Amino acid sequence: KISKPLIKSLNKLEFTEPTQIQSATIPIALQGKDICACAVTGSGKTIAFMLPTLERLLYKPKFPQVTRVLVLTPTRELAVQICKVTRELSQFTNINTCLCAGGFDIKTQEAALRLGPDICIATPGRLIDHLHNT
């Protein structure tokens, strides 16, 4: 029960079968229920939580243009990885994603945040920087 733009992205990324964590969590998340799950690195956790998030965003009103999802992650590397996967999954949609993490230009991030992206993926330190200084 995934929309056509997301199915198109999954096909382009050559995903054919969900992993165990995806099979266990995606149907529950699509119902809007909370999930607490653990799985090994590389098992598909990012898709397990971002695919339902994107699906739900596709059918929610977008106006006024505000950030609707905040993904908070402990490291810059994980933030970059989540952002990459999210952008790949949402490539055939009108959902915008912003990365806010240390090591990247803060002014570029500030400009992106002012546009009200649908999803902001951030590390705690950089998010605090933006909240205090932007």
N, CA, C and O atoms as a printed pandas DataFrame, in Angstrom:
     atom_number atom_name residue_name chain_id  residue_number  x_coord  y_coord  z_coord
0              1         N          LYS        A               1    0.836   -1.193    0.000
1              2        CA          LYS        A               1    0.000    0.000    0.000
2              3         C          LYS        A               1    0.874    1.246    0.000
3              4         O          LYS        A               1    0.694    2.151    0.815
4              5         N          ILE        A               2    1.805    1.275   -0.913
5              6        CA          ILE        A               2    2.724    2.406   -1.062
6              7         C          ILE        A               2    2.343    3.128   -2.352
7              8         O          ILE        A               2    1.992    2.489   -3.344
8              9         N          SER        A               3    2.413    4.451   -2.340
9             10        CA          SER        A               3    2.020    5.248   -3.504
10            11         C          SER        A               3    2.986    5.054   -4.676
11            12         O          SER        A               3    4.128    4.627   -4.510
12            13         N          LYS        A               4    2.483    5.385   -5.860
13            14        CA          LYS        A               4    3.248    5.161   -7.089
14            15         C          LYS        A               4    4.598    5.880   -7.136
15            16         O          LYS        A               4    5.576    5.273   -7.572
16            17         N          PRO        A               5    4.701    7.150   -6.706
17            18        CA          PRO        A               5    6.023    7.794   -6.749
18            19         C          PRO        A               5    7.063    7.080   -5.884
19            20         O          PRO        A               5    8.236    7.013   -6.252
20            21         N          LEU        A               6    6.640    6.550   -4.745
21            22        CA          LEU        A               6    7.575    5.843   -3.870
22            23         C          LEU        A               6    7.909    4.462   -4.431
23            24         O          LEU        A               6    9.048    4.008   -4.322
24            25         N          ILE        A               7    6.926    3.795   -5.027
25            26        CA          ILE        A               7    7.183    2.512   -5.690
26            27         C          ILE        A               7    8.177    2.715   -6.828
27            28         O          ILE        A               7    9.083    1.905   -7.021
28            29         N          LYS        A               8    8.002    3.795   -7.576
29            30        CA          LYS        A               8    8.918    4.109   -8.674
30            31         C          LYS        A               8   10.341    4.287   -8.154
31            32         O          LYS        A               8   11.292    3.801   -8.767
32            33         N          SER        A               9   10.489    4.978   -7.032
33            34        CA          SER        A               9   11.812    5.162   -6.429
34            35         C          SER        A               9   12.404    3.830   -5.984
35            36         O          SER        A               9   13.579    3.553   -6.226
36            37         N          LEU        A              10   11.591    3.013   -5.336
37            38        CA          LEU        A              10   12.070    1.707   -4.885
38            39         C          LEU        A              10   12.514    0.848   -6.061
39            40         O          LEU        A              10   13.529    0.157   -5.982
40            41         N          ASN        A              11   11.757    0.891   -7.145
41            42        CA          ASN        A              11   12.140    0.138   -8.343
42            43         C          ASN        A              11   13.448    0.657   -8.931
43            44         O          ASN        A              11   14.310   -0.128   -9.326
44            45         N          LYS        A              12   13.595    1.966   -8.988
45            46        CA          LYS        A              12   14.816    2.557   -9.515
46            47         C          LYS        A              12   16.021    2.188   -8.652
47            48         O          LYS        A              12   17.125    1.996   -9.162
48            49         N          LEU        A              13   15.800    2.090   -7.346
49            50        CA          LEU        A              13   16.868    1.706   -6.422
50            51         C          LEU        A              13   17.061    0.189   -6.366
51            52         O          LEU        A              13   17.905   -0.312   -5.624
52            53         N          GLU        A              14   16.266   -0.535   -7.163
53            54        CA          GLU        A              14   16.342   -1.987   -7.298
54            55         C          GLU        A              14   16.009   -2.745   -6.011
55            56         O          GLU        A              14   16.609   -3.777   -5.710
56            57         N          PHE        A              15   15.038   -2.210   -5.254
57            58        CA          PHE        A              15   14.522   -2.926   -4.092
58            59         C          PHE        A              15   13.363   -3.786   -4.562
59            60         O          PHE        A              15   12.410   -3.283   -5.157
60            61         N          THR        A              16   13.443   -5.067   -4.297
61            62        CA          THR        A              16   12.382   -5.965   -4.734
62            63         C          THR        A              16   11.631   -6.601   -3.572
63            64         O          THR        A              16   10.421   -6.811   -3.661
64            65         N          GLU        A              17   12.328   -6.908   -2.489
65            66        CA          GLU        A              17   11.711   -7.532   -1.322
66            67         C          GLU        A              17   12.098   -6.759   -0.066
67            68         O          GLU        A              17   13.251   -6.354    0.085
68            69         N          PRO        A              18   11.137   -6.552    0.835
69            70        CA          PRO        A              18   11.488   -5.878    2.091
70            71         C          PRO        A              18   12.330   -6.791    2.980
71            72         O          PRO        A              18   12.202   -8.015    2.943
72            73         N          THR        A              19   13.184   -6.170    3.770
73            74        CA          THR        A              19   13.959   -6.925    4.751
74            75         C          THR        A              19   13.056   -7.274    5.925
75            76         O          THR        A              19   11.899   -6.857    5.975
76            77         N          GLN        A              20   13.592   -8.040    6.868
77            78        CA          GLN        A              20   12.802   -8.455    8.025
78            79         C          GLN        A              20   12.323   -7.248    8.837
79            80         O          GLN        A              20   11.158   -7.195    9.232
80            81         N          ILE        A              21   13.211   -6.278    9.089
81            82        CA          ILE        A              21   12.829   -5.095    9.875
82            83         C          ILE        A              21   11.789   -4.264    9.119
83            84         O          ILE        A              21   10.885   -3.697    9.732
84            85         N          GLN        A              22   11.914   -4.192    7.807
85            86        CA          GLN        A              22   10.955   -3.432    7.004
86            87         C          GLN        A              22    9.587   -4.104    7.003
87            88         O          GLN        A              22    8.564   -3.434    7.144
88            89         N          SER        A              23    9.565   -5.411    6.845
89            90        CA          SER        A              23    8.297   -6.149    6.863
90            91         C          SER        A              23    7.587   -6.021    8.207
91            92         O          SER        A              23    6.360   -5.958    8.274
92            93         N          ALA        A              24    8.378   -5.984    9.267
93            94        CA          ALA        A              24    7.792   -5.916   10.609
94            95         C          ALA        A              24    7.295   -4.524   10.973
95            96         O          ALA        A              24    6.353   -4.394   11.754
96            97         N          THR        A              25    7.913   -3.476   10.421
97            98        CA          THR        A              25    7.594   -2.123   10.885
98            99         C          THR        A              25    6.784   -1.269    9.919
99           100         O          THR        A              25    5.961   -0.468   10.361
100          101         N          ILE        A              26    6.991   -1.413    8.633
101          102        CA          ILE        A              26    6.332   -0.515    7.673
102          103         C          ILE        A              26    4.804   -0.558    7.790
103          104         O          ILE        A              26    4.184    0.504    7.844
104          105         N          PRO        A              27    4.171   -1.732    7.831
105          106        CA          PRO        A              27    2.694   -1.729    7.951
106          107         C          PRO        A              27    2.197   -1.021    9.210
107          108         O          PRO        A              27    1.173   -0.339    9.176
108          109         N          ILE        A              28    2.912   -1.180   10.309
109          110        CA          ILE        A              28    2.518   -0.539   11.565
110          111         C          ILE        A              28    2.696    0.971   11.461
111          112         O          ILE        A              28    1.823    1.735   11.873
112          113         N          ALA        A              29    3.819    1.393   10.911
113          114        CA          ALA        A              29    4.096    2.827   10.772
114          115         C          ALA        A              29    3.096    3.493    9.826
115          116         O          ALA        A              29    2.704    4.639   10.047
116          117         N          LEU        A              30    2.686    2.792    8.786
117          118        CA          LEU        A              30    1.701    3.351    7.849
118          119         C          LEU        A              30    0.364    3.626    8.530
119          120         O          LEU        A              30   -0.409    4.465    8.067
120          121         N          GLN        A              31    0.094    2.930    9.615
121          122        CA          GLN        A              31   -1.127    3.164   10.389
122          123         C          GLN        A              31   -0.972    4.342   11.342
123          124         O          GLN        A              31   -1.924    4.732   12.018
124          125         N          GLY        A              32    0.233    4.906   11.393
125          126        CA          GLY        A              32    0.477    6.047   12.266
126          127         C          GLY        A              32    0.836    5.658   13.686
127          128         O          GLY        A              32    0.806    6.500   14.584
128          129         N          LYS        A              33    1.169    4.414   13.900
129          130        CA          LYS        A              33    1.520    3.951   15.240
130          131         C          LYS        A              33    3.017    4.112   15.488
131          132         O          LYS        A              33    3.816    4.104   14.552
132          133         N          ASP        A              34    3.382    4.257   16.746
133          134        CA          ASP        A              34    4.785    4.378   17.136
134          135         C          ASP        A              34    5.468    3.019   17.066
135          136         O          ASP        A              34    4.846    1.970   17.232
136          137         N          ILE        A              35    6.782    3.081   16.812
137          138        CA          ILE        A              35    7.575    1.859   16.710
138          139         C          ILE        A              35    8.867    2.050   17.486
139          140         O          ILE        A              35    9.484    3.114   17.438
140          141         N          CYS        A              36    9.258    1.030   18.185
141          142        CA          CYS        A              36   10.579    0.963   18.807
142          143         C          CYS        A              36   11.163   -0.370   18.365
143          144         O          CYS        A              36   10.662   -1.425   18.754
144          145         N          ALA        A              37   12.216   -0.334   17.557
145          146        CA          ALA        A              37   12.757   -1.566   16.994
146          147         C          ALA        A              37   14.277   -1.496   16.915
147          148         O          ALA        A              37   14.857   -0.414   16.822
148          149         N          CYS        A              38   14.900   -2.640   16.953
149          150        CA          CYS        A              38   16.355   -2.739   16.815
150          151         C          CYS        A              38   16.671   -3.719   15.694
151          152         O          CYS        A              38   15.967   -4.710   15.497
152          153         N          ALA        A              39   17.741   -3.424   14.964
153          154        CA          ALA        A              39   18.201   -4.330   13.922
154          155         C          ALA        A              39   19.664   -4.020   13.644
155          156         O          ALA        A              39   20.151   -2.939   13.975
156          157         N          VAL        A              40   20.351   -4.959   13.044
157          158        CA          VAL        A              40   21.779   -4.793   12.776
158          159         C          VAL        A              40   22.013   -3.754   11.689
159          160         O          VAL        A              40   21.117   -3.440   10.906
160          161         N          THR        A              41   23.227   -3.228   11.654
161          162        CA          THR        A              41   23.627   -2.275   10.628
162          163         C          THR        A              41   23.445   -2.903    9.247
163          164         O          THR        A              41   23.807   -4.059    9.025
164          165         N          GLY        A              42   22.883   -2.132    8.331
165          166        CA          GLY        A              42   22.692   -2.609    6.961
166          167         C          GLY        A              42   21.424   -3.400    6.738
167          168         O          GLY        A              42   21.234   -3.978    5.668
168          169         N          SER        A              43   20.549   -3.436    7.735
169          170        CA          SER        A              43   19.331   -4.246    7.615
170          171         C          SER        A              43   18.162   -3.495    6.995
171          172         O          SER        A              43   17.116   -4.092    6.741
172          173         N          GLY        A              44   18.318   -2.195    6.744
173          174        CA          GLY        A              44   17.247   -1.440    6.104
174          175         C          GLY        A              44   16.409   -0.610    7.044
175          176         O          GLY        A              44   15.256   -0.302    6.741
176          177         N          LYS        A              45   16.971   -0.241    8.183
177          178        CA          LYS        A              45   16.199    0.549    9.159
178          179         C          LYS        A              45   15.809    1.915    8.613
179          180         O          LYS        A              45   14.703    2.388    8.876
180          181         N          THR        A              46   16.695    2.558    7.860
181          182        CA          THR        A              46   16.383    3.895    7.347
182          183         C          THR        A              46   15.147    3.854    6.457
183          184         O          THR        A              46   14.247    4.682    6.601
184          185         N          ILE        A              47   15.101    2.919    5.562
185          186        CA          ILE        A              47   13.924    2.782    4.700
186          187         C          ILE        A              47   12.706    2.379    5.531
187          188         O          ILE        A              47   11.585    2.799    5.242
188          189         N          ALA        A              48   12.928    1.572    6.553
189          190        CA          ALA        A              48   11.815    1.120    7.404
190          191         C          ALA        A              48   11.099    2.285    8.065
191          192         O          ALA        A              48    9.885    2.222    8.261
192          193         N          PHE        A              49   11.823    3.356    8.418
193          194        CA          PHE        A              49   11.117    4.479    9.038
194          195         C          PHE        A              49   10.855    5.628    8.076
195          196         O          PHE        A              49    9.902    6.383    8.273
196          197         N          MET        A              50   11.680    5.782    7.033
197          198        CA          MET        A              50   11.461    6.909    6.121
198          199         C          MET        A              50   10.372    6.639    5.084
199          200         O          MET        A              50    9.653    7.563    4.706
200          201         N          LEU        A              51   10.235    5.432    4.627
201          202        CA          LEU        A              51    9.207    5.136    3.623
202          203         C          LEU        A              51    7.797    5.446    4.153
203          204         O          LEU        A              51    7.037    6.123    3.461
204          205         N          PRO        A              52    7.421    4.979    5.349
205          206        CA          PRO        A              52    6.104    5.361    5.881
206          207         C          PRO        A              52    5.988    6.860    6.150
207          208         O          PRO        A              52    4.921    7.447    5.969
208          209         N          THR        A              53    7.078    7.470    6.577
209          210        CA          THR        A              53    7.059    8.918    6.817
210          211         C          THR        A              53    6.757    9.659    5.523
211          212         O          THR        A              53    5.902   10.544    5.497
212          213         N          LEU        A              54    7.446    9.304    4.460
213          214        CA          LEU        A              54    7.216    9.946    3.160
214          215         C          LEU        A              54    5.799    9.680    2.665
215          216         O          LEU        A              54    5.139   10.579    2.144
216          217         N          GLU        A              55    5.339    8.456    2.829
217          218        CA          GLU        A              55    3.980    8.102    2.394
218          219         C          GLU        A              55    2.943    8.977    3.092
219          220         O          GLU        A              55    2.023    9.487    2.453
220          221         N          ARG        A              56    3.095    9.148    4.388
221          222        CA          ARG        A              56    2.140    9.963    5.140
222          223         C          ARG        A              56    2.243   11.438    4.756
223          224         O          ARG        A              56    1.231   12.138    4.726
224          225         N          LEU        A              57    3.451   11.916    4.464
225          226        CA          LEU        A              57    3.611   13.317    4.057
226          227         C          LEU        A              57    2.965   13.603    2.708
227          228         O          LEU        A              57    2.487   14.712    2.473
228          229         N          LEU        A              58    2.948   12.625    1.834
229          230        CA          LEU        A              58    2.364   12.831    0.507
230          231         C          LEU        A              58    0.898   13.223    0.571
231          232         O          LEU        A              58    0.395   13.912   -0.316
232          233         N          TYR        A              59    0.214   12.787    1.615
233          234        CA          TYR        A              59   -1.230   13.010    1.697
234          235         C          TYR        A              59   -1.637   13.976    2.792
235          236         O          TYR        A              59   -2.809   14.041    3.161
236          237         N          LYS        A              60   -0.687   14.719    3.310
237          238        CA          LYS        A              60   -0.990   15.743    4.313
238          239         C          LYS        A              60   -0.897   17.109    3.656
239          240         O          LYS        A              60   -0.014   17.326    2.827
240          241         N          PRO        A              61   -1.774   18.031    3.998
241          242        CA          PRO        A              61   -1.683   19.378    3.437
242          243         C          PRO        A              61   -0.330   20.005    3.745
243          244         O          PRO        A              61    0.238   19.798    4.817
244          245         N          LYS        A              62    0.173   20.771    2.789
245          246        CA          LYS        A              62    1.510   21.313    2.867
246          247         C          LYS        A              62    1.537   22.804    3.171
247          248         O          LYS        A              62    2.611   23.398    3.261
248          249         N          PHE        A              63    0.398   23.398    3.326
249          250        CA          PHE        A              63    0.364   24.841    3.504
250          251         C          PHE        A              63   -0.110   25.178    4.906
251          252         O          PHE        A              63   -1.066   24.558    5.372
252          253         N          PRO        A              64    0.495   26.111    5.596
253          254        CA          PRO        A              64    1.642   26.891    5.133
254          255         C          PRO        A              64    2.894   26.018    5.029
255          256         O          PRO        A              64    2.984   24.949    5.632
256          257         N          GLN        A              65    3.847   26.505    4.250
257          258        CA          GLN        A              65    5.086   25.760    4.027
258          259         C          GLN        A              65    5.929   25.768    5.305
259          260         O          GLN        A              65    6.594   26.758    5.613
260          261         N          VAL        A              66    5.895   24.675    6.032
261          262        CA          VAL        A              66    6.648   24.537    7.279
262          263         C          VAL        A              66    7.319   23.164    7.305
263          264         O          VAL        A              66    6.936   22.253    6.571
264          265         N          THR        A              67    8.311   23.041    8.151
265          266        CA          THR        A              67    8.954   21.747    8.339
266          267         C          THR        A              67    8.013   20.856    9.130
267          268         O          THR        A              67    7.542   21.231   10.204
268          269         N          ARG        A              68    7.744   19.683    8.596
269          270        CA          ARG        A              68    6.763   18.791    9.194
270          271         C          ARG        A              68    7.375   17.591    9.906
271          272         O          ARG        A              68    6.715   16.942   10.718
272          273         N          VAL        A              69    8.641   17.297    9.600
273          274        CA          VAL        A              69    9.311   16.148   10.214
274          275         C          VAL        A              69   10.719   16.559   10.607
275          276         O          VAL        A              69   11.439   17.178    9.823
276          277         N          LEU        A              70   11.106   16.210   11.829
277          278        CA          LEU        A              70   12.472   16.407   12.293
278          279         C          LEU        A              70   13.047   15.040   12.624
279          280         O          LEU        A              70   12.513   14.313   13.462
280          281         N          VAL        A              71   14.146   14.699   11.955
281          282        CA          VAL        A              71   14.872   13.469   12.253
282          283         C          VAL        A              71   16.140   13.897   12.971
283          284         O          VAL        A              71   16.993   14.573   12.396
284          285         N          LEU        A              72   16.257   13.505   14.214
285          286        CA          LEU        A              72   17.410   13.871   15.022
286          287         C          LEU        A              72   18.307   12.647   15.157
287          288         O          LEU        A              72   17.862   11.582   15.584
288          289         N          THR        A              73   19.570   12.811   14.791
289          290        CA          THR        A              73   20.494   11.692   14.775
290          291         C          THR        A              73   21.810   12.079   15.453
291          292         O          THR        A              73   22.220   13.236   15.367
292          293         N          PRO        A              74   22.472   11.152   16.115
293          294        CA          PRO        A              74   23.626   11.515   16.936
294          295         C          PRO        A              74   24.900   11.896   16.185
295          296         O          PRO        A              74   25.747   12.597   16.739
296          297         N          THR        A              75   25.055   11.455   14.946
297          298        CA          THR        A              75   26.311   11.744   14.240
298          299         C          THR        A              75   26.071   12.337   12.869
299          300         O          THR        A              75   25.027   12.129   12.251
300          301         N          ARG        A              76   27.067   13.084   12.405
301          302        CA          ARG        A              76   27.012   13.686   11.077
302          303         C          ARG        A              76   26.927   12.611   10.001
303          304         O          ARG        A              76   26.163   12.746    9.045
304          305         N          GLU        A              77   27.707   11.544   10.151
305          306        CA          GLU        A              77   27.729   10.483    9.141
306          307         C          GLU        A              77   26.362    9.825    8.996
307          308         O          GLU        A              77   25.918    9.538    7.884
308          309         N          LEU        A              78   25.705    9.589   10.111
309          310        CA          LEU        A              78   24.370    9.001   10.065
310          311         C          LEU        A              78   23.363    9.980    9.463
311          312         O          LEU        A              78   22.480    9.578    8.705
312          313         N          ALA        A              79   23.494   11.262    9.799
313          314        CA          ALA        A              79   22.605   12.280    9.221
314          315         C          ALA        A              79   22.749   12.317    7.702
315          316         O          ALA        A              79   21.752   12.387    6.983
316          317         N          VAL        A              80   23.982   12.272    7.218
317          318        CA          VAL        A              80   24.231   12.286    5.764
318          319         C          VAL        A              80   23.617   11.059    5.114
319          320         O          VAL        A              80   22.996   11.158    4.055
320          321         N          GLN        A              81   23.787    9.899    5.743
321          322        CA          GLN        A              81   23.247    8.657    5.186
322          323         C          GLN        A              81   21.716    8.699    5.143
323          324         O          GLN        A              81   21.118    8.329    4.133
324          325         N          ILE        A              82   21.088    9.141    6.216
325          326        CA          ILE        A              82   19.624    9.230    6.248
326          327         C          ILE        A              82   19.125   10.218    5.209
327          328         O          ILE        A              82   18.127    9.964    4.535
328          329         N          CYS        A              83   19.815   11.346    5.078
329          330        CA          CYS        A              83   19.423   12.350    4.086
330          331         C          CYS        A              83   19.532   11.793    2.667
331          332         O          CYS        A              83   18.645   12.011    1.843
332          333         N          LYS        A              84   20.609   11.081    2.386
333          334        CA          LYS        A              84   20.806   10.488    1.054
334          335         C          LYS        A              84   19.677    9.508    0.727
335          336         O          LYS        A              84   19.095    9.569   -0.356
336          337         N          VAL        A              85   19.373    8.620    1.646
337          338        CA          VAL        A              85   18.314    7.635    1.422
338          339         C          VAL        A              85   16.961    8.334    1.263
339          340         O          VAL        A              85   16.166    7.962    0.399
340          341         N          THR        A              86   16.702    9.341    2.092
341          342        CA          THR        A              86   15.432   10.070    2.018
342          343         C          THR        A              86   15.276   10.765    0.679
343          344         O          THR        A              86   14.203   10.726    0.078
344          345         N          ARG        A              87   16.333   11.398    0.208
345          346        CA          ARG        A              87   16.272   12.074   -1.095
346          347         C          ARG        A              87   16.086   11.083   -2.239
347          348         O          ARG        A              87   15.373   11.366   -3.201
348          349         N          GLU        A              88   16.726    9.929   -2.132
349          350        CA          GLU        A              88   16.541    8.904   -3.164
350          351         C          GLU        A              88   15.101    8.391   -3.170
351          352         O          GLU        A              88   14.509    8.206   -4.233
352          353         N          LEU        A              89   14.545    8.165   -1.990
353          354        CA          LEU        A              89   13.167    7.674   -1.907
354          355         C          LEU        A              89   12.152    8.710   -2.381
355          356         O          LEU        A              89   11.121    8.357   -2.953
356          357         N          SER        A              90   12.441    9.978   -2.143
357          358        CA          SER        A              90   11.473   11.035   -2.465
358          359         C          SER        A              90   11.731   11.696   -3.812
359          360         O          SER        A              90   11.137   12.734   -4.105
360          361         N          GLN        A              91   12.587   11.132   -4.626
361          362        CA          GLN        A              91   12.983   11.777   -5.884
362          363         C          GLN        A              91   11.828   12.010   -6.856
363          364         O          GLN        A              91   11.921   12.904   -7.697
364          365         N          PHE        A              92   10.767   11.255   -6.774
365          366        CA          PHE        A              92    9.637   11.428   -7.682
366          367         C          PHE        A              92    8.447   12.098   -6.987
367          368         O          PHE        A              92    7.310   11.997   -7.448
368          369         N          THR        A              93    8.721   12.773   -5.887
369          370        CA          THR        A              93    7.685   13.485   -5.142
370          371         C          THR        A              93    8.065   14.964   -5.067
371          372         O          THR        A              93    9.102   15.376   -5.587
372          373         N          ASN        A              94    7.227   15.743   -4.424
373          374        CA          ASN        A              94    7.542   17.164   -4.206
374          375         C          ASN        A              94    7.974   17.411   -2.756
375          376         O          ASN        A              94    7.883   18.536   -2.265
376          377         N          ILE        A              95    8.435   16.384   -2.085
377          378        CA          ILE        A              95    8.889   16.486   -0.697
378          379         C          ILE        A              95   10.335   16.972   -0.676
379          380         O          ILE        A              95   11.200   16.421   -1.356
380          381         N          ASN        A              96   10.579   18.014    0.119
381          382        CA          ASN        A              96   11.918   18.595    0.229
382          383         C          ASN        A              96   12.575   18.183    1.533
383          384         O          ASN        A              96   11.921   18.084    2.571
384          385         N          THR        A              97   13.886   17.942    1.465
385          386        CA          THR        A              97   14.653   17.518    2.622
386          387         C          THR        A              97   15.833   18.449    2.830
387          388         O          THR        A              97   16.458   18.896    1.869
388          389         N          CYS        A              98   16.134   18.737    4.083
389          390        CA          CYS        A              98   17.241   19.618    4.447
390          391         C          CYS        A              98   18.150   18.885    5.437
391          392         O          CYS        A              98   17.673   18.231    6.364
392          393         N          LEU        A              99   19.446   19.001    5.230
393          394        CA          LEU        A              99   20.433   18.424    6.140
394          395         C          LEU        A              99   21.040   19.530    6.980
395          396         O          LEU        A              99   21.529   20.523    6.440
396          397         N          CYS        A             100   21.014   19.371    8.293
397          398        CA          CYS        A             100   21.617   20.330    9.227
398          399         C          CYS        A             100   22.585   19.577   10.126
399          400         O          CYS        A             100   22.196   18.986   11.133
400          401         N          ALA        A             101   23.841   19.611    9.742
401          402        CA          ALA        A             101   24.858   18.894   10.507
402          403         C          ALA        A             101   26.154   19.676   10.469
403          404         O          ALA        A             101   26.420   20.412    9.520
404          405         N          GLY        A             102   26.957   19.513   11.504
405          406        CA          GLY        A             102   28.252   20.164   11.547
406          407         C          GLY        A             102   29.147   19.697   10.400
407          408         O          GLY        A             102   28.977   18.604    9.860
408          409         N          GLY        A             103   30.098   20.552   10.045
409          410        CA          GLY        A             103   31.004   20.202    8.954
410          411         C          GLY        A             103   30.527   20.679    7.604
411          412         O          GLY        A             103   31.246   20.556    6.612
412          413         N          PHE        A             104   29.323   21.224    7.548
413          414        CA          PHE        A             104   28.763   21.769    6.313
414          415         C          PHE        A             104   28.458   23.243    6.533
415          416         O          PHE        A             104   28.297   23.690    7.668
416          417         N          ASP        A             105   28.381   23.985    5.451
417          418        CA          ASP        A             105   28.190   25.433    5.534
418          419         C          ASP        A             105   26.889   25.780    6.250
419          420         O          ASP        A             105   25.807   25.379    5.822
420          421         N          ILE        A             106   27.002   26.516    7.324
421          422        CA          ILE        A             106   25.836   26.868    8.145
422          423         C          ILE        A             106   24.912   27.848    7.427
423          424         O          ILE        A             106   23.697   27.796    7.616
424          425         N          LYS        A             107   25.470   28.743    6.606
425          426        CA          LYS        A             107   24.634   29.713    5.875
426          427         C          LYS        A             107   23.772   29.012    4.826
427          428         O          LYS        A             107   22.618   29.386    4.619
428          429         N          THR        A             108   24.329   27.998    4.165
429          430        CA          THR        A             108   23.552   27.226    3.192
430          431         C          THR        A             108   22.406   26.507    3.893
431          432         O          THR        A             108   21.287   26.459    3.381
432          433         N          GLN        A             109   22.691   25.950    5.064
433          434        CA          GLN        A             109   21.657   25.275    5.836
434          435         C          GLN        A             109   20.591   26.260    6.296
435          436         O          GLN        A             109   19.398   25.957    6.261
436          437         N          GLU        A             110   21.023   27.431    6.723
437          438        CA          GLU        A             110   20.087   28.474    7.161
438          439         C          GLU        A             110   19.140   28.844    6.033
439          440         O          GLU        A             110   17.933   28.966    6.242
440          441         N          ALA        A             111   19.687   29.022    4.835
441          442        CA          ALA        A             111   18.859   29.372    3.677
442          443         C          ALA        A             111   17.861   28.247    3.369
443          444         O          ALA        A             111   16.699   28.511    3.058
444          445         N          ALA        A             112   18.314   27.015    3.455
445          446        CA          ALA        A             112   17.428   25.875    3.195
446          447         C          ALA        A             112   16.312   25.797    4.233
447          448         O          ALA        A             112   15.169   25.494    3.892
448          449         N          LEU        A             113   16.634   26.067    5.489
449          450        CA          LEU        A             113   15.620   26.033    6.548
450          451         C          LEU        A             113   14.582   27.127    6.376
451          452         O          LEU        A             113   13.409   26.930    6.696
452          453         N          ARG        A             114   15.002   28.272    5.877
453          454        CA          ARG        A             114   14.064   29.388    5.678
454          455         C          ARG        A             114   13.004   29.050    4.618
455          456         O          ARG        A             114   11.925   29.643    4.611
456          457         N          LEU        A             115   13.306   28.113    3.738
457          458        CA          LEU        A             115   12.345   27.701    2.715
458          459         C          LEU        A             115   11.292   26.731    3.263
459          460         O          LEU        A             115   10.346   26.376    2.559
460          461         N          GLY        A             116   11.457   26.305    4.516
461          462        CA          GLY        A             116   10.475   25.411    5.137
462          463         C          GLY        A             116   10.454   24.037    4.515
463          464         O          GLY        A             116    9.418   23.609    4.006
464          465         N          PRO        A             117   11.587   23.323    4.541
465          466        CA          PRO        A             117   11.575   21.973    3.958
466          467         C          PRO        A             117   10.608   21.064    4.706
467          468         O          PRO        A             117   10.334   21.272    5.888
468          469         N          ASP        A             118   10.104   20.073    4.020
469          470        CA          ASP        A             118    9.179   19.126    4.653
470          471         C          ASP        A             118    9.876   18.334    5.752
471          472         O          ASP        A             118    9.299   18.076    6.808
472          473         N          ILE        A             119   11.131   17.950    5.489
473          474        CA          ILE        A             119   11.888   17.115    6.418
474          475         C          ILE        A             119   13.219   17.785    6.725
475          476         O          ILE        A             119   13.922   18.229    5.818
476          477         N          CYS        A             120   13.560   17.857    7.999
477          478        CA          CYS        A             120   14.870   18.339    8.421
478          479         C          CYS        A             120   15.567   17.186    9.137
479          480         O          CYS        A             120   15.048   16.638   10.110
480          481         N          ILE        A             121   16.736   16.831    8.644
481          482        CA          ILE        A             121   17.541   15.785    9.268
482          483         C          ILE        A             121   18.726   16.496    9.915
483          484         O          ILE        A             121   19.515   17.148    9.231
484          485         N          ALA        A             122   18.847   16.368   11.236
485          486        CA          ALA        A             122   19.810   17.195   11.961
486          487         C          ALA        A             122   20.555   16.421   13.035
487          488         O          ALA        A             122   20.100   15.393   13.538
488          489         N          THR        A             123   21.730   16.967   13.364
489          490        CA          THR        A             123   22.454   16.519   14.540
490          491         C          THR        A             123   22.120   17.491   15.665
491          492         O          THR        A             123   21.802   18.649   15.395
492          493         N          PRO        A             124   22.185   17.052   16.909
493          494        CA          PRO        A             124   21.774   17.922   18.022
494          495         C          PRO        A             124   22.543   19.239   18.086
495          496         O          PRO        A             124   21.938   20.298   18.255
496          497         N          GLY        A             125   23.862   19.187   17.956
497          498        CA          GLY        A             125   24.665   20.407   18.067
498          499         C          GLY        A             125   24.314   21.446   17.021
499          500         O          GLY        A             125   24.164   22.625   17.342
500          501         N          ARG        A             126   24.181   21.020   15.772
501          502        CA          ARG        A             126   23.869   21.967   14.708
502          503         C          ARG        A             126   22.442   22.472   14.836
503          504         O          ARG        A             126   22.176   23.638   14.541
504          505         N          LEU        A             127   21.531   21.632   15.263
505          506        CA          LEU        A             127   20.152   22.076   15.465
506          507         C          LEU        A             127   20.112   23.174   16.535
507          508         O          LEU        A             127   19.432   24.186   16.364
508          509         N          ILE        A             128   20.832   22.972   17.623
509          510        CA          ILE        A             128   20.898   23.981   18.678
510          511         C          ILE        A             128   21.506   25.276   18.132
511          512         O          ILE        A             128   21.020   26.363   18.442
512          513         N          ASP        A             129   22.561   25.168   17.327
513          514        CA          ASP        A             129   23.146   26.353   16.690
514          515         C          ASP        A             129   22.095   27.143   15.918
515          516         O          ASP        A             129   22.002   28.364   16.048
516          517         N          HIS        A             130   21.312   26.439   15.119
517          518        CA          HIS        A             130   20.281   27.107   14.321
518          519         C          HIS        A             130   19.194   27.724   15.205
519          520         O          HIS        A             130   18.726   28.829   14.929
520          521         N          LEU        A             131   18.797   27.031   16.247
521          522        CA          LEU        A             131   17.755   27.539   17.122
522          523         C          LEU        A             131   18.210   28.817   17.864
523          524         O          LEU        A             131   17.416   29.735   18.071
524          525         N          HIS        A             132   19.471   28.863   18.251
525          526        CA          HIS        A             132   19.985   30.003   18.990
526          527         C          HIS        A             132   20.417   31.162   18.094
527          528         O          HIS        A             132   20.278   32.324   18.479
528          529         N          ASN        A             133   20.931   30.864   16.919
529          530        CA          ASN        A             133   21.610   31.890   16.116
530          531         C          ASN        A             133   20.929   32.240   14.812
531          532         O          ASN        A             133   21.397   33.131   14.102
532          533         N          THR        A             134   19.857   31.581   14.477
533          534        CA          THR        A             134   19.237   31.847   13.176
534          535         C          THR        A             134   17.931   32.608   13.367
535          536         O          THR        A             134   17.255   32.928   12.389
